[in-house]
Amino acid sequence: MRSVLTVLVAWTSLVGGGTALADAGDRPALQLGALAPVAPGVAYREFSLSASHGPAYGHVLRVDLSEPGVSLDLLYPGSVAARATVSRMTAARGAVGGVNGDFFNITETQHPGVEATGAPVGPSVAGGRRLGAAVPNGQRFGPVMPPGATTRDVIGLGTDARGRLDRLTLTGTVAAKGRQLPLRGFNQYALPVGGIGAYNSSWGSASRLRAACGTDADRAAPCTDDTYELTVRHGKVASAAHKPGHGTIPSGTVVLVGREAGARELRRLKAGDAVRVEERLEPAERGALRFAVGGFPVLRDGRLLPGLDSSTSAVRTSAGVSEGGRLFYLLALDGGSGYRSGLTVAELADLMRDLGADDAVNLDGGGSSTLVTRDPDSGRTTVRNHPSGGAERPVANGIGVFVRT
């Protein structure tokens, strides 16, 4: 089903003042503001449209990755299990623009006494470095995904400097006493039932207790008491505990957390035993990703994915690519009081297509939706939209736009 959005001319032909685009049937139009340069290869514009639940207003960054010195990377607070505002992360990294990224472990009301870690749902890669893997589908926060989508889906930038959709799957082992145990988690807030997860210095100081809560199908299921934790320092077991702990993990140290069957396997190991932990994030597409952030696909090869929600409307954030990955689009809807009705996921996908994207993902929305730009001369960072909570929400990560001069 086609959405109410109709665009009759290409993005690149839209210059000068605002332009209203509508077809002969006078369906609701997408109003595009003028392109405003942010930095070489990076342009910003506003838009408005009439949608199924009311008027929507939003903000877009168009990034030309073929421009020399232009690139993308993950914005994050310095550790996986932490949160910061998009404007703070953008300014700290010297990015010229950014939006919020993945859904994250925002609350633990179902598990009293358990800390919400702030860690993202999906995989994350920053500067070519693996930060974390995806939680089980049933443990995710966020709206219903379309059929076939998974928490392992990402949008990112390859080592070829081209943007793309991909899927990152954790593969790894815990080798000890002649046995090879499968690694089922890496710096993530929830582990699969019966699994073993590894946590290193990138995780941060947040409690690891959440890893033993919920099940693969039910995020709200009770926490299990059948847990065990090993601290492995320089390749040998240094200490053990009956439940997951917290605190900063030093460089050269890996903490292994097991639940149910995974806990029983870890109990076999004693202080001084040699342990080797290996982890990888394997892409579905060819070539490694230099940057990646979790988000579920809504648009692929210019077509809306089947099964997208067309009834629930909300303030949303999206990222997309076109021109073989040379053009990247970052979008955030405005959460001002007159526009909080937002868009459905299906409308968001159609909007991204009409703005020029061939492939796109849905990112965290609602009070998290934020788009910022930074003046490279003055260093001033401006929040372009009105976050629906009245102020910026600290988030797990984001997508940053960088221009090297």
C-alpha positions as CSV (number, residue, x, y, z in Angstrom):
1,M,0.0,0.0,0.0
2,R,1.3,3.4,-1.0
3,S,1.6,6.0,1.7
4,V,0.2,9.5,1.5
5,L,3.6,10.9,0.6
6,T,4.2,11.8,-3.1
7,V,7.4,13.3,-4.5
8,L,7.6,14.1,-8.2
9,V,11.1,15.5,-8.5
10,A,14.4,14.3,-7.3
11,W,16.1,15.6,-4.2
12,T,19.0,17.0,-6.2
13,S,16.7,19.3,-8.2
14,L,15.3,20.9,-5.0
15,V,17.1,24.2,-4.4
16,G,16.2,27.6,-3.2
17,G,13.0,28.1,-1.2
18,G,10.6,25.6,0.2
19,T,8.8,23.5,-2.3
20,A,5.4,21.8,-2.1
21,L,5.2,18.5,-3.9
22,A,1.8,16.8,-4.7
23,D,0.4,14.7,-7.5
24,A,-2.6,15.6,-9.7
25,G,-4.9,14.0,-7.3
26,D,-3.9,16.6,-4.7
27,R,-3.0,14.1,-2.1
28,P,-1.3,15.4,1.0
29,A,2.1,17.0,0.1
30,L,5.6,16.8,1.4
31,Q,6.9,20.3,1.9
32,L,10.7,20.5,1.6
33,G,12.7,23.4,2.9
34,A,15.9,24.8,1.3
35,L,19.1,22.8,1.6
36,A,21.5,24.5,3.9
37,P,25.2,23.6,3.9
38,V,26.6,22.3,7.2
39,A,30.1,21.3,6.0
40,P,31.6,20.2,2.7
41,G,29.5,17.2,1.6
42,V,26.9,17.6,4.4
43,A,23.6,19.5,4.0
44,Y,20.6,20.0,6.3
45,R,17.0,20.7,5.5
46,E,13.6,20.7,7.2
47,F,10.3,19.2,5.9
48,S,6.7,18.9,6.8
49,L,3.9,16.7,5.6
50,S,0.3,15.6,6.3
51,A,0.2,12.0,7.5
52,S,-2.5,9.6,8.6
53,H,-2.5,10.8,12.2
54,G,-1.9,14.5,11.7
55,P,0.8,16.9,10.6
56,A,4.5,15.8,10.9
57,Y,7.6,18.0,10.8
58,G,11.1,16.8,10.6
59,H,14.8,17.3,9.9
60,V,17.2,15.6,7.5
61,L,21.0,15.5,7.1
62,R,22.2,14.4,3.6
63,V,25.8,13.1,3.7
64,D,27.8,12.7,0.5
65,L,30.4,10.0,1.4
66,S,32.2,10.5,-1.9
67,E,33.2,13.9,-0.8
68,P,36.9,13.8,0.4
69,G,37.2,13.7,4.2
70,V,33.5,12.9,4.8
71,S,32.8,9.8,7.0
72,L,30.5,8.3,9.6
73,D,31.2,6.7,12.9
74,L,29.4,5.6,16.1
75,L,28.7,8.1,18.7
76,Y,28.7,6.5,22.2
77,P,29.5,7.7,25.8
78,G,32.8,5.8,26.0
79,S,31.3,2.5,27.2
80,V,28.5,0.2,26.0
81,A,26.5,0.3,29.2
82,A,26.1,4.1,29.5
83,R,24.1,6.9,28.2
84,A,24.7,10.5,27.0
85,T,22.8,13.1,24.9
86,V,23.4,13.3,21.2
87,S,24.6,16.9,21.4
88,R,27.1,16.0,24.1
89,M,28.5,13.0,22.1
90,T,28.6,15.1,18.9
91,A,30.5,17.9,20.5
92,A,32.9,15.6,22.4
93,R,33.9,13.8,19.1
94,G,34.0,16.9,17.0
95,A,31.3,15.6,14.6
96,V,29.5,18.1,12.4
97,G,26.1,16.4,12.9
98,G,24.4,13.4,14.4
99,V,21.2,11.6,15.3
100,N,20.3,9.1,18.1
101,G,20.8,5.4,17.3
102,D,19.7,2.1,18.6
103,F,16.9,1.2,21.1
104,F,18.3,0.4,24.5
105,N,17.7,-1.1,27.9
106,I,15.9,2.0,29.3
107,T,14.0,0.5,32.2
108,E,13.7,-2.5,34.5
109,T,10.3,-2.0,36.2
110,Q,9.6,-5.8,35.7
111,H,12.7,-6.7,37.7
112,P,12.8,-4.7,41.0
113,G,16.3,-4.1,42.2
114,V,17.9,-4.7,38.8
115,E,19.8,-1.8,37.3
116,A,18.8,-0.7,33.8
117,T,22.1,-0.8,32.0
118,G,21.5,1.7,29.2
119,A,23.1,-0.8,26.8
120,P,21.8,-1.0,23.2
121,V,19.7,-3.8,21.7
122,G,21.8,-4.5,18.7
123,P,25.4,-4.9,17.7
124,S,27.7,-1.9,17.7
125,V,31.0,-1.2,16.0
126,A,33.0,2.0,16.4
127,G,36.2,2.9,14.4
128,G,36.4,-0.8,13.3
129,R,36.3,-2.0,16.9
130,R,33.7,-4.5,18.0
131,L,31.8,-3.1,21.1
132,G,28.9,-5.4,21.6
133,A,26.5,-8.0,20.1
134,A,22.8,-8.3,19.9
135,V,20.4,-9.5,22.6
136,P,17.8,-12.2,21.8
137,N,14.8,-10.9,19.8
138,G,12.4,-11.4,22.7
139,Q,14.6,-9.2,24.9
140,R,14.5,-6.2,22.7
141,F,13.0,-2.7,23.4
142,G,11.1,-1.0,20.6
143,P,8.1,-1.5,18.2
144,V,7.2,-4.7,16.5
145,M,9.7,-5.6,13.8
146,P,8.6,-6.7,10.4
147,P,8.7,-10.5,9.5
148,G,12.3,-11.7,9.0
149,A,13.9,-8.8,10.9
150,T,16.2,-9.4,13.8
151,T,18.1,-7.6,16.6
152,R,21.3,-8.5,14.6
153,D,20.3,-6.1,11.8
154,V,22.4,-3.0,11.4
155,I,23.2,0.0,9.2
156,G,26.8,1.0,8.9
157,L,29.8,1.9,6.9
158,G,32.1,-0.6,5.3
159,T,35.9,-0.5,5.0
160,D,35.2,0.6,1.4
161,A,33.7,3.8,2.8
162,R,30.2,2.9,1.5
163,G,27.1,2.8,3.6
164,R,25.0,-0.4,3.7
165,L,22.4,-2.5,5.6
166,D,23.9,-5.7,7.0
167,R,23.5,-8.3,9.8
168,L,26.1,-9.0,12.4
169,T,26.1,-12.4,14.1
170,L,28.2,-13.2,17.1
171,T,30.5,-16.2,16.7
172,G,33.0,-17.2,19.4
173,T,34.2,-19.8,21.9
174,V,35.3,-20.2,25.5
175,A,38.2,-22.7,25.4
176,A,39.2,-24.4,28.7
177,K,40.3,-27.9,29.9
178,G,40.2,-29.2,26.3
179,R,36.6,-28.1,25.7
180,Q,35.2,-25.5,23.3
181,L,32.1,-23.8,24.7
182,P,30.0,-21.6,22.5
183,L,30.0,-17.9,23.4
184,R,26.4,-16.6,23.3
185,G,26.9,-13.0,24.3
186,F,29.3,-10.2,24.2
187,N,28.9,-6.9,26.1
188,Q,25.1,-7.2,26.0
189,Y,22.4,-6.6,28.6
190,A,20.6,-9.9,28.1
191,L,22.0,-13.4,27.5
192,P,20.2,-16.3,25.8
193,V,18.8,-18.9,28.2
194,G,21.6,-21.4,29.0
195,G,24.3,-19.2,27.5
196,I,27.6,-17.8,28.4
197,G,28.5,-14.1,27.8
198,A,31.8,-12.2,27.8
199,Y,32.3,-8.7,29.1
200,N,35.4,-6.6,28.7
201,S,36.6,-3.1,29.4
202,S,34.2,-1.7,26.7
203,W,31.2,-2.7,28.8
204,G,31.8,-0.1,31.5
205,S,31.0,-0.3,35.2
206,A,27.2,-1.1,35.1
207,S,25.9,-4.2,36.8
208,R,25.9,-7.4,34.8
209,L,22.9,-8.8,36.8
210,R,20.4,-7.9,34.0
211,A,22.1,-10.6,31.8
212,A,20.3,-13.3,33.8
213,C,16.8,-11.7,33.6
214,G,14.0,-12.5,31.1
215,T,14.0,-15.3,28.5
216,D,14.6,-15.5,24.8
217,A,10.9,-15.0,24.2
218,D,9.8,-12.8,27.2
219,R,11.8,-9.7,28.3
220,A,9.7,-9.5,31.5
221,A,10.2,-13.0,32.7
222,P,11.8,-13.3,36.2
223,C,15.6,-13.3,36.7
224,T,17.2,-16.7,37.2
225,D,19.2,-17.5,40.4
226,D,21.1,-20.2,38.5
227,T,24.1,-18.1,37.5
228,Y,27.9,-18.1,37.8
229,E,30.6,-15.6,37.0
230,L,34.3,-16.0,36.4
231,T,36.9,-13.3,36.1
232,V,39.6,-14.2,33.7
233,R,42.8,-12.2,34.0
234,H,45.6,-12.5,31.4
235,G,44.2,-15.9,30.3
236,K,43.6,-17.5,33.7
237,V,40.7,-17.7,36.1
238,A,41.4,-15.2,38.8
239,S,38.1,-15.4,40.8
240,A,34.5,-16.7,40.8
241,A,31.2,-15.5,42.1
242,H,27.7,-17.1,42.3
243,K,26.0,-14.1,40.7
244,P,26.9,-11.4,38.2
245,G,28.7,-8.4,39.6
246,H,29.5,-4.8,38.7
247,G,32.3,-2.4,38.4
248,T,35.0,-1.4,35.9
249,I,36.6,-4.3,34.0
250,P,40.4,-3.6,33.6
251,S,42.2,-4.0,30.3
252,G,43.4,-7.6,29.9
253,T,40.5,-8.9,31.9
254,V,37.4,-10.7,30.6
255,V,34.4,-11.5,32.8
256,L,32.3,-14.6,31.9
257,V,28.7,-14.7,33.0
258,G,26.7,-18.0,32.6
259,R,23.1,-18.7,33.2
260,E,21.4,-22.1,33.6
261,A,23.4,-24.6,31.5
262,G,26.1,-21.9,30.9
263,A,26.5,-21.5,34.6
264,R,26.9,-25.2,35.1
265,E,29.7,-25.2,32.6
266,L,31.5,-22.3,34.2
267,R,31.3,-24.1,37.6
268,R,33.7,-26.7,36.3
269,L,36.5,-24.2,36.2
270,K,38.7,-23.2,39.1
271,A,41.2,-20.5,40.0
272,G,44.3,-20.8,37.9
273,D,42.7,-22.7,35.0
274,A,43.7,-21.5,31.6
275,V,40.8,-19.9,29.6
276,R,40.9,-18.5,26.1
277,V,37.9,-16.4,24.9
278,E,37.4,-15.5,21.2
279,E,34.6,-13.4,19.8
280,R,33.8,-12.1,16.3
281,L,30.9,-10.2,14.7
282,E,30.4,-11.9,11.3
283,P,28.7,-9.7,8.6
284,A,26.2,-11.2,6.2
285,E,27.5,-9.1,3.4
286,R,31.1,-9.2,2.1
287,G,33.6,-7.0,3.8
288,A,34.0,-5.8,7.4
289,L,32.1,-2.9,8.8
290,R,34.1,0.1,10.1
291,F,31.0,1.5,11.9
292,A,27.6,-0.2,12.7
293,V,24.6,0.6,14.8
294,G,21.5,-1.6,15.4
295,G,18.2,-0.8,13.7
296,F,15.5,-2.9,11.9
297,P,15.1,-2.5,8.1
298,V,12.0,-0.8,6.7
299,L,13.2,-0.2,3.1
300,R,15.3,-2.4,0.8
301,D,16.1,-1.8,-2.8
302,G,13.5,0.9,-3.0
303,R,10.7,-1.3,-1.7
304,L,8.9,-1.2,1.6
305,L,9.4,-4.4,3.6
306,P,6.2,-6.5,3.9
307,G,4.4,-6.4,7.2
308,L,5.4,-2.9,8.3
309,D,3.1,-1.4,10.9
310,S,0.7,1.0,9.3
311,S,-1.4,1.9,12.3
312,T,0.7,3.0,15.2
313,S,2.1,6.5,14.8
314,A,5.0,8.0,16.8
315,V,7.9,10.4,16.6
316,R,10.7,8.4,14.8
317,T,14.3,8.4,13.7
318,S,15.7,6.8,10.6
319,A,18.9,6.3,8.6
320,G,19.2,5.3,4.9
321,V,21.5,5.0,2.0
322,S,21.4,5.4,-1.8
323,E,23.7,5.7,-4.8
324,G,25.4,2.4,-4.0
325,G,26.1,3.6,-0.4
326,R,27.6,6.9,-1.5
327,L,24.8,9.0,-0.1
328,F,23.6,8.6,3.6
329,Y,20.5,10.1,5.1
330,L,19.8,10.9,8.8
331,L,16.3,11.8,9.7
332,A,14.5,12.7,13.0
333,L,10.9,13.8,13.4
334,D,10.1,16.8,15.5
335,G,8.5,16.1,18.9
336,G,7.0,19.5,19.4
337,S,3.5,19.6,20.8
338,G,1.9,20.2,17.3
339,Y,3.7,17.2,15.7
340,R,3.8,14.5,18.3
341,S,1.4,12.3,16.3
342,G,4.4,11.4,14.1
343,L,4.4,8.7,11.5
344,T,3.7,5.0,11.3
345,V,6.6,2.8,10.4
346,A,5.2,2.3,7.0
347,E,4.9,6.0,6.4
348,L,8.5,6.5,7.7
349,A,9.7,3.9,5.1
350,D,7.8,5.7,2.3
351,L,9.2,9.1,3.4
352,M,12.8,7.8,3.4
353,R,12.2,6.5,-0.2
354,D,10.7,9.7,-1.3
355,L,13.7,11.6,0.1
356,G,16.0,9.5,-2.0
357,A,17.0,6.5,0.1
358,D,17.0,3.0,-1.5
359,D,17.6,1.2,1.9
360,A,16.6,2.4,5.4
361,V,16.3,1.3,9.0
362,N,14.0,2.4,11.8
363,L,16.1,3.7,14.8
364,D,15.0,4.5,18.4
365,G,12.2,7.1,18.5
366,G,9.8,8.9,20.8
367,G,11.7,10.9,23.4
368,S,15.0,9.7,22.0
369,S,14.6,11.2,18.6
370,T,17.2,13.9,18.2
371,L,19.1,15.5,15.3
372,V,21.9,18.0,15.9
373,T,24.4,19.9,13.8
374,R,27.6,21.6,14.9
375,D,29.2,24.7,13.3
376,P,32.7,23.6,12.5
377,D,34.0,27.2,12.9
378,S,32.4,28.3,16.1
379,G,32.0,24.8,17.6
380,R,28.4,25.5,18.6
381,T,26.2,22.4,18.7
382,T,22.5,23.0,17.9
383,V,19.6,20.6,18.5
384,R,17.5,21.0,15.4
385,N,14.3,19.2,16.5
386,H,12.2,19.6,19.6
387,P,12.6,16.3,21.6
388,S,9.1,15.1,22.6
389,G,10.1,14.9,26.3
390,G,10.8,18.6,26.4
391,A,14.6,18.1,26.6
392,E,17.3,15.8,25.2
393,R,17.1,12.2,26.5
394,P,20.4,10.5,27.2
395,V,20.7,7.6,24.8
396,A,23.0,4.6,24.3
397,N,24.5,5.7,21.0
398,G,24.1,7.6,17.8
399,I,25.4,8.1,14.3
400,G,28.0,10.9,13.9
401,V,29.0,12.7,10.7
402,F,32.6,13.7,10.4
403,V,34.5,16.0,8.0
404,R,38.2,15.8,8.0
405,T,39.9,18.9,6.6
